[in-house]
Amino acid sequence: MSGWYEISKSSTGQFRFVLKAANAETILTSELYTTHSGVEGGIAAVQKNSQLAECYELKATRDGHPYFNLKAAHHELIGSSETYSSEAAREKGIASVKANGATTIIKDKTLVAL
């Protein structure tokens, strides 16, 4: 089984997506989008850019915990990872985004059956 994207709404009514690995662990969280089409565009950007090493920005929190950002080719932020306990764990997180980012499986939790 491969990973999937999950679309949800924030408490302010904006949209976000998370990319989940096959084990259901969240591996990338998007920024907030004001429209559903915006969040769909963000997913498309991950699908397009997740295989490109140059799109990963390696970062660390003030207290030294590694994380990464995935950016589009024009340097716009697409999503961020969780913080990791080590640089090696961060590299595994990047490998997981690369392995799961191209998935076309989308679970949209904003669509409610009437």
C-alpha positions as CSV (number, residue, x, y, z in Angstrom):
1,M,0.0,0.0,0.0
2,S,1.2,3.5,-0.8
3,G,0.7,6.7,1.0
4,W,-2.1,9.3,0.4
5,Y,-3.1,12.9,0.8
6,E,-5.7,13.9,3.3
7,I,-7.6,17.2,2.9
8,S,-9.2,18.8,5.9
9,K,-10.4,22.2,7.1
10,S,-8.8,24.3,9.9
11,S,-10.9,25.8,12.7
12,T,-10.9,29.0,10.7
13,G,-12.4,27.3,7.6
14,Q,-9.2,27.2,5.6
15,F,-8.0,24.1,3.8
16,R,-4.8,22.1,4.4
17,F,-3.5,18.8,3.3
18,V,-1.2,16.2,4.9
19,L,0.8,13.6,3.1
20,K,0.6,10.3,5.0
21,A,2.9,7.3,4.6
22,A,1.5,3.8,4.1
23,N,1.7,3.4,7.9
24,A,-0.7,6.4,8.3
25,E,2.1,8.6,9.8
26,T,2.0,12.2,8.7
27,I,5.2,13.0,6.7
28,L,4.3,16.5,5.3
29,T,1.9,19.2,6.3
30,S,0.8,22.0,4.0
31,E,0.3,25.6,4.6
32,L,-3.3,26.9,4.9
33,Y,-5.2,27.6,1.7
34,T,-8.3,29.8,1.4
35,T,-9.9,27.7,-1.4
36,H,-10.3,24.1,-2.2
37,S,-8.7,24.6,-5.6
38,G,-5.7,26.1,-3.8
39,V,-5.2,23.0,-1.7
40,E,-5.6,20.8,-4.8
41,G,-2.8,23.0,-6.4
42,G,-0.6,22.4,-3.4
43,I,-1.0,18.6,-3.7
44,A,-0.2,18.9,-7.4
45,A,3.0,20.8,-6.5
46,V,4.1,18.0,-4.1
47,Q,3.4,15.4,-6.8
48,K,5.6,17.4,-9.2
49,N,8.4,18.5,-6.9
50,S,8.8,15.7,-4.3
51,Q,11.3,13.8,-6.4
52,L,13.7,16.8,-6.8
53,A,16.4,16.9,-4.2
54,E,16.9,20.7,-4.8
55,C,13.3,21.3,-3.6
56,Y,14.1,20.2,0.0
57,E,15.3,22.9,2.4
58,L,17.0,21.4,5.4
59,K,16.3,23.4,8.6
60,A,16.6,23.1,12.4
61,T,14.5,24.6,15.2
62,R,16.2,27.1,17.6
63,D,16.8,24.2,20.0
64,G,18.5,22.1,17.2
65,H,15.8,19.7,16.1
66,P,16.1,18.9,12.4
67,Y,13.1,19.3,10.0
68,F,12.6,20.1,6.3
69,N,10.5,22.2,4.0
70,L,9.5,21.2,0.6
71,K,9.5,24.1,-1.8
72,A,8.3,24.5,-5.4
73,A,10.8,25.3,-8.2
74,H,10.0,29.0,-7.7
75,H,11.0,28.7,-4.0
76,E,7.4,28.9,-2.6
77,L,6.8,26.8,0.5
78,I,4.6,23.8,-0.2
79,G,4.8,22.0,3.1
80,S,6.9,21.2,6.2
81,S,7.8,18.1,8.1
82,E,7.6,17.4,11.7
83,T,10.7,17.9,13.8
84,Y,13.1,14.9,14.1
85,S,15.4,13.6,16.8
86,S,18.4,13.5,14.4
87,E,19.6,14.4,10.9
88,A,19.4,10.7,10.0
89,A,15.7,10.6,11.0
90,R,15.1,13.7,8.9
91,E,16.7,12.0,5.9
92,K,14.3,9.1,6.4
93,G,11.5,11.6,6.4
94,I,12.6,13.1,3.1
95,A,13.0,9.6,1.6
96,S,9.4,8.8,2.7
97,V,8.1,12.0,1.0
98,K,10.0,11.1,-2.1
99,A,8.5,7.5,-2.0
100,N,4.9,8.7,-1.3
101,G,4.7,12.2,-2.9
102,A,3.6,11.0,-6.4
103,T,0.6,9.2,-5.1
104,T,-2.8,10.1,-6.6
105,I,-4.8,8.8,-3.7
106,I,-6.6,11.7,-2.1
107,K,-9.0,11.4,0.9
108,D,-11.0,14.6,1.1
109,K,-12.5,15.0,4.6
110,T,-14.1,18.3,3.6
111,L,-16.7,16.5,1.4
112,V,-19.7,15.6,3.4
113,A,-22.3,13.2,2.2
114,L,-25.8,14.8,2.3
